[in-house]
């Protein structure tokens, strides 16, 4: 029997708009055979973001959206 992968719990504060986007994305990725959770969407997003950074394919506009959030805090 394979070992269970260690995991960590991360708590973040997100806006209602971001939560709505998570829900919408989970719904779009789901099928009758398999429902995709918002947590799975977040994990997939982390992997995709890391891949884009490593390959130098990160759209600079992504970072500007983070700067907007920080300035509104």
N, CA, C and O atoms as a GROMACS GRO file, in nm:
protein
  292
    1UNK      N    1   0.084  -0.119   0.000
    1UNK     CA    2   0.000   0.000   0.000
    1UNK      C    3   0.089   0.125   0.000
    1UNK      O    4   0.178   0.136   0.084
    2UNK      N    5   0.067   0.219  -0.093
    2UNK     CA    6   0.154   0.337  -0.100
    2UNK      C    7   0.135   0.429   0.021
    2UNK      O    8   0.027   0.437   0.080
    3UNK      N    9   0.245   0.497   0.056
    3UNK     CA   10   0.238   0.593   0.166
    3UNK      C   11   0.148   0.710   0.128
    3UNK      O   12   0.142   0.751   0.012
    4UNK      N   13   0.080   0.760   0.227
    4UNK     CA   14  -0.004   0.878   0.203
    4UNK      C   15   0.085   1.001   0.193
    4UNK      O   16   0.175   1.019   0.274
    5UNK      N   17   0.058   1.084   0.095
    5UNK     CA   18   0.137   1.204   0.075
    5UNK      C   19   0.111   1.302   0.189
    5UNK      O   20  -0.004   1.325   0.228
    6UNK      N   21   0.219   1.358   0.243
    6UNK     CA   22   0.203   1.458   0.348
    6UNK      C   23   0.140   1.583   0.290
    6UNK      O   24   0.168   1.621   0.176
    7UNK      N   25   0.056   1.645   0.368
    7UNK     CA   26  -0.006   1.768   0.321
    7UNK      C   27  -0.003   1.872   0.432
    7UNK      O   28   0.014   1.840   0.550
    8UNK      N   29  -0.018   1.995   0.391
    8UNK     CA   30  -0.021   2.107   0.485
    8UNK      C   31  -0.150   2.184   0.463
    8UNK      O   32  -0.202   2.190   0.352
    9UNK      N   33  -0.200   2.240   0.569
    9UNK     CA   34  -0.321   2.322   0.560
    9UNK      C   35  -0.279   2.468   0.552
    9UNK      O   36  -0.194   2.514   0.628
   10UNK      N   37  -0.340   2.540   0.458
   10UNK     CA   38  -0.311   2.681   0.439
   10UNK      C   39  -0.442   2.758   0.444
   10UNK      O   40  -0.538   2.724   0.376
   11UNK      N   41  -0.443   2.860   0.526
   11UNK     CA   42  -0.563   2.944   0.532
   11UNK      C   43  -0.530   3.079   0.472
   11UNK      O   44  -0.432   3.143   0.509
   12UNK      N   45  -0.613   3.120   0.378
   12UNK     CA   46  -0.594   3.250   0.314
   12UNK      C   47  -0.728   3.323   0.311
   12UNK      O   48  -0.834   3.261   0.314
   13UNK      N   49  -0.720   3.453   0.306
   13UNK     CA   50  -0.841   3.535   0.293
   13UNK      C   51  -0.854   3.572   0.146
   13UNK      O   52  -0.761   3.623   0.084
   14UNK      N   53  -0.972   3.545   0.091
   14UNK     CA   54  -0.997   3.578  -0.049
   14UNK      C   55  -1.122   3.665  -0.057
   14UNK      O   56  -1.206   3.666   0.034
   15UNK      N   57  -1.133   3.736  -0.166
   15UNK     CA   58  -1.249   3.821  -0.187
   15UNK      C   59  -1.368   3.737  -0.232
   15UNK      O   60  -1.352   3.621  -0.271
   16UNK      N   61  -1.485   3.795  -0.227
   16UNK     CA   62  -1.604   3.725  -0.276
   16UNK      C   63  -1.591   3.696  -0.425
   16UNK      O   64  -1.636   3.592  -0.473
   17UNK      N   65  -1.529   3.790  -0.498
   17UNK     CA   66  -1.509   3.770  -0.642
   17UNK      C   67  -1.417   3.649  -0.667
   17UNK      O   68  -1.443   3.569  -0.757
   18UNK      N   69  -1.310   3.637  -0.589
   18UNK     CA   70  -1.218   3.524  -0.605
   18UNK      C   71  -1.287   3.393  -0.570
   18UNK      O   72  -1.266   3.291  -0.636
   19UNK      N   73  -1.370   3.395  -0.466
   19UNK     CA   74  -1.444   3.274  -0.428
   19UNK      C   75  -1.541   3.236  -0.540
   19UNK      O   76  -1.557   3.118  -0.570
   20UNK      N   77  -1.603   3.334  -0.600
   20UNK     CA   78  -1.693   3.310  -0.711
   20UNK      C   79  -1.618   3.248  -0.829
   20UNK      O   80  -1.668   3.156  -0.895
   21UNK      N   81  -1.498   3.299  -0.856
   21UNK     CA   82  -1.416   3.243  -0.965
   21UNK      C   83  -1.377   3.098  -0.935
   21UNK      O   84  -1.376   3.014  -1.024
   22UNK      N   85  -1.344   3.069  -0.809
   22UNK     CA   86  -1.311   2.931  -0.771
   22UNK      C   87  -1.431   2.839  -0.795
   22UNK      O   88  -1.417   2.731  -0.852
   23UNK      N   89  -1.547   2.883  -0.751
   23UNK     CA   90  -1.668   2.803  -0.768
   23UNK      C   91  -1.697   2.780  -0.916
   23UNK      O   92  -1.727   2.668  -0.958
   24UNK      N   93  -1.688   2.886  -0.994
   24UNK     CA   94  -1.715   2.878  -1.138
   24UNK      C   95  -1.616   2.782  -1.206
   24UNK      O   96  -1.656   2.700  -1.289
   25UNK      N   97  -1.488   2.792  -1.171
   25UNK     CA   98  -1.386   2.705  -1.231
   25UNK      C   99  -1.408   2.560  -1.192
   25UNK      O  100  -1.396   2.470  -1.275
   26UNK      N  101  -1.439   2.536  -1.064
   26UNK     CA  102  -1.465   2.399  -1.019
   26UNK      C  103  -1.583   2.340  -1.095
   26UNK      O  104  -1.579   2.224  -1.136
   27UNK      N  105  -1.686   2.418  -1.113
   27UNK     CA  106  -1.804   2.374  -1.188
   27UNK      C  107  -1.768   2.340  -1.331
   27UNK      O  108  -1.811   2.238  -1.384
   28UNK      N  109  -1.688   2.428  -1.395
   28UNK     CA  110  -1.651   2.407  -1.535
   28UNK      C  111  -1.562   2.284  -1.554
   28UNK      O  112  -1.569   2.218  -1.657
   29UNK      N  113  -1.479   2.253  -1.454
   29UNK     CA  114  -1.390   2.137  -1.463
   29UNK      C  115  -1.459   2.006  -1.425
   29UNK      O  116  -1.409   1.898  -1.455
   30UNK      N  117  -1.573   2.017  -1.360
   30UNK     CA  118  -1.646   1.898  -1.315
   30UNK      C  119  -1.723   1.834  -1.429
   30UNK      O  120  -1.754   1.896  -1.531
   31UNK      N  121  -1.752   1.706  -1.409
   31UNK     CA  122  -1.834   1.632  -1.504
   31UNK      C  123  -1.932   1.547  -1.424
   31UNK      O  124  -1.928   1.546  -1.301
   32UNK      N  125  -2.019   1.475  -1.493
   32UNK     CA  126  -2.112   1.387  -1.423
   32UNK      C  127  -2.038   1.277  -1.350
   32UNK      O  128  -2.083   1.227  -1.246
   33UNK      N  129  -1.924   1.238  -1.403
   33UNK     CA  130  -1.845   1.130  -1.343
   33UNK      C  131  -1.760   1.178  -1.226
   33UNK      O  132  -1.729   1.100  -1.136
   34UNK      N  133  -1.722   1.307  -1.227
   34UNK     CA  134  -1.630   1.355  -1.124
   34UNK      C  135  -1.654   1.502  -1.094
   34UNK      O  136  -1.648   1.587  -1.182
   35UNK      N  137  -1.680   1.528  -0.967
   35UNK     CA  138  -1.694   1.667  -0.923
   35UNK      C  139  -1.557   1.717  -0.879
   35UNK      O  140  -1.485   1.646  -0.809
   36UNK      N  141  -1.522   1.837  -0.917
   36UNK     CA  142  -1.395   1.898  -0.880
   36UNK      C  143  -1.423   2.000  -0.769
   36UNK      O  144  -1.512   2.083  -0.782
   37UNK      N  145  -1.345   1.993  -0.661
   37UNK     CA  146  -1.366   2.084  -0.548
   37UNK      C  147  -1.287   2.213  -0.568
   37UNK      O  148  -1.196   2.220  -0.651
   38UNK      N  149  -1.323   2.314  -0.491
   38UNK     CA  150  -1.251   2.441  -0.498
   38UNK      C  151  -1.107   2.420  -0.450
   38UNK      O  152  -1.015   2.484  -0.501
   39UNK      N  153  -1.087   2.332  -0.354
   39UNK     CA  154  -0.950   2.303  -0.308
   39UNK      C  155  -0.866   2.243  -0.419
   39UNK      O  156  -0.748   2.276  -0.432
   40UNK      N  157  -0.927   2.156  -0.499
   40UNK     CA  158  -0.854   2.098  -0.612
   40UNK      C  159  -0.818   2.205  -0.715
   40UNK      O  160  -0.711   2.201  -0.775
   41UNK      N  161  -0.908   2.300  -0.735
   41UNK     CA  162  -0.882   2.410  -0.828
   41UNK      C  163  -0.762   2.490  -0.779
   41UNK      O  164  -0.674   2.526  -0.857
   42UNK      N  165  -0.757   2.517  -0.648
   42UNK     CA  166  -0.645   2.592  -0.591
   42UNK      C  167  -0.515   2.515  -0.609
   42UNK      O  168  -0.414   2.572  -0.650
   43UNK      N  169  -0.516   2.384  -0.580
   43UNK     CA  170  -0.394   2.303  -0.596
   43UNK      C  171  -0.348   2.300  -0.741
   43UNK      O  172  -0.228   2.311  -0.769
   44UNK      N  173  -0.442   2.287  -0.834
   44UNK     CA  174  -0.408   2.288  -0.977
   44UNK      C  175  -0.352   2.424  -1.016
   44UNK      O  176  -0.255   2.433  -1.092
   45UNK      N  177  -0.413   2.531  -0.965
   45UNK     CA  178  -0.365   2.665  -0.995
   45UNK      C  179  -0.222   2.688  -0.947
   45UNK      O  180  -0.143   2.752  -1.015
   46UNK      N  181  -0.190   2.634  -0.830
   46UNK     CA  182  -0.054   2.647  -0.776
   46UNK      C  183   0.045   2.578  -0.870
   46UNK      O  184   0.151   2.633  -0.902
   47UNK      N  185   0.010   2.458  -0.913
   47UNK     CA  186   0.099   2.384  -1.004
   47UNK      C  187   0.116   2.456  -1.138
   47UNK      O  188   0.226   2.463  -1.192
   48UNK      N  189   0.007   2.509  -1.191
   48UNK     CA  190   0.013   2.579  -1.320
   48UNK      C  191   0.093   2.709  -1.308
   48UNK      O  192   0.170   2.742  -1.398
   49UNK      N  193   0.076   2.781  -1.198
   49UNK     CA  194   0.150   2.905  -1.176
   49UNK      C  195   0.299   2.877  -1.163
   49UNK      O  196   0.382   2.948  -1.220
   50UNK      N  197   0.332   2.772  -1.086
   50UNK     CA  198   0.473   2.737  -1.070
   50UNK      C  199   0.536   2.700  -1.204
   50UNK      O  200   0.648   2.740  -1.233
   51UNK      N  201   0.464   2.623  -1.284
   51UNK     CA  202   0.516   2.583  -1.416
   51UNK      C  203   0.539   2.706  -1.504
   51UNK      O  204   0.641   2.714  -1.573
   52UNK      N  205   0.445   2.800  -1.503
   52UNK     CA  206   0.459   2.921  -1.584
   52UNK      C  207   0.580   3.003  -1.540
   52UNK      O  208   0.653   3.056  -1.624
   53UNK      N  209   0.601   3.014  -1.408
   53UNK     CA  210   0.716   3.089  -1.356
   53UNK      C  211   0.845   3.021  -1.399
   53UNK      O  212   0.937   3.087  -1.448
   54UNK      N  213   0.852   2.888  -1.380
   54UNK     CA  214   0.974   2.815  -1.415
   54UNK      C  215   1.006   2.824  -1.564
   54UNK      O  216   1.124   2.826  -1.602
   55UNK      N  217   0.904   2.828  -1.647
   55UNK     CA  218   0.925   2.833  -1.792
   55UNK      C  219   0.934   2.976  -1.844
   55UNK      O  220   0.950   2.998  -1.965
   56UNK      N  221   0.924   3.074  -1.754
   56UNK     CA  222   0.932   3.214  -1.795
   56UNK      C  223   0.812   3.258  -1.877
   56UNK      O  224   0.824   3.349  -1.959
   57UNK      N  225   0.698   3.196  -1.856
   57UNK     CA  226   0.579   3.227  -1.934
   57UNK      C  227   0.471   3.296  -1.851
   57UNK      O  228   0.353   3.291  -1.887
   58UNK      N  229   0.508   3.359  -1.742
   58UNK     CA  230   0.411   3.426  -1.657
   58UNK      C  231   0.375   3.562  -1.716
   58UNK      O  232   0.463   3.644  -1.740
   59UNK      N  233   0.248   3.583  -1.738
   59UNK     CA  234   0.200   3.711  -1.790
   59UNK      C  235   0.221   3.818  -1.683
   59UNK      O  236   0.170   3.804  -1.572
   60UNK      N  237   0.296   3.924  -1.713
   60UNK     CA  238   0.322   4.029  -1.613
   60UNK      C  239   0.194   4.092  -1.557
   60UNK      O  240   0.197   4.148  -1.447
   61UNK      N  241   0.084   4.085  -1.629
   61UNK     CA  242  -0.043   4.140  -1.582
   61UNK      C  243  -0.092   4.068  -1.456
   61UNK      O  244  -0.165   4.125  -1.376
   62UNK      N  245  -0.051   3.943  -1.438
   62UNK     CA  246  -0.091   3.867  -1.320
   62UNK      C  247  -0.039   3.936  -1.194
   62UNK      O  248  -0.112   3.947  -1.095
   63UNK      N  249   0.084   3.981  -1.197
   63UNK     CA  250   0.142   4.047  -1.080
   63UNK      C  251   0.075   4.179  -1.052
   63UNK      O  252   0.064   4.218  -0.935
   64UNK      N  253   0.029   4.250  -1.153
   64UNK     CA  254  -0.037   4.379  -1.130
   64UNK      C  255  -0.168   4.359  -1.055
   64UNK      O  256  -0.209   4.447  -0.979
   65UNK      N  257  -0.235   4.246  -1.075
   65UNK     CA  258  -0.359   4.221  -1.000
   65UNK      C  259  -0.330   4.200  -0.852
   65UNK      O  260  -0.412   4.236  -0.767
   66UNK      N  261  -0.215   4.144  -0.819
   66UNK     CA  262  -0.176   4.130  -0.678
   66UNK      C  263  -0.146   4.265  -0.615
   66UNK      O  264  -0.181   4.290  -0.500
   67UNK      N  265  -0.081   4.351  -0.690
   67UNK     CA  266  -0.047   4.484  -0.640
   67UNK      C  267  -0.172   4.564  -0.611
   67UNK      O  268  -0.175   4.642  -0.516
   68UNK      N  269  -0.275   4.548  -0.691
   68UNK     CA  270  -0.402   4.618  -0.668
   68UNK      C  271  -0.464   4.575  -0.536
   68UNK      O  272  -0.515   4.658  -0.461
   69UNK      N  273  -0.458   4.443  -0.508
   69UNK     CA  274  -0.514   4.390  -0.384
   69UNK      C  275  -0.438   4.444  -0.262
   69UNK      O  276  -0.500   4.483  -0.163
   70UNK      N  277  -0.307   4.446  -0.271
   70UNK     CA  278  -0.225   4.493  -0.158
   70UNK      C  279  -0.253   4.639  -0.128
   70UNK      O  280  -0.257   4.678  -0.011
   71UNK      N  281  -0.273   4.720  -0.229
   71UNK     CA  282  -0.295   4.863  -0.207
   71UNK      C  283  -0.433   4.891  -0.149
   71UNK      O  284  -0.455   4.997  -0.091
   72UNK      N  285  -0.527   4.796  -0.164
   72UNK     CA  286  -0.661   4.816  -0.108
   72UNK      C  287  -0.672   4.768   0.035
   72UNK      O  288  -0.774   4.791   0.099
   73UNK      N  289  -0.568   4.701   0.087
   73UNK     CA  290  -0.570   4.652   0.227
   73UNK      C  291  -0.560   4.764   0.326
   73UNK      O  292  -0.561   4.740   0.447
   0.00000   0.00000   0.00000
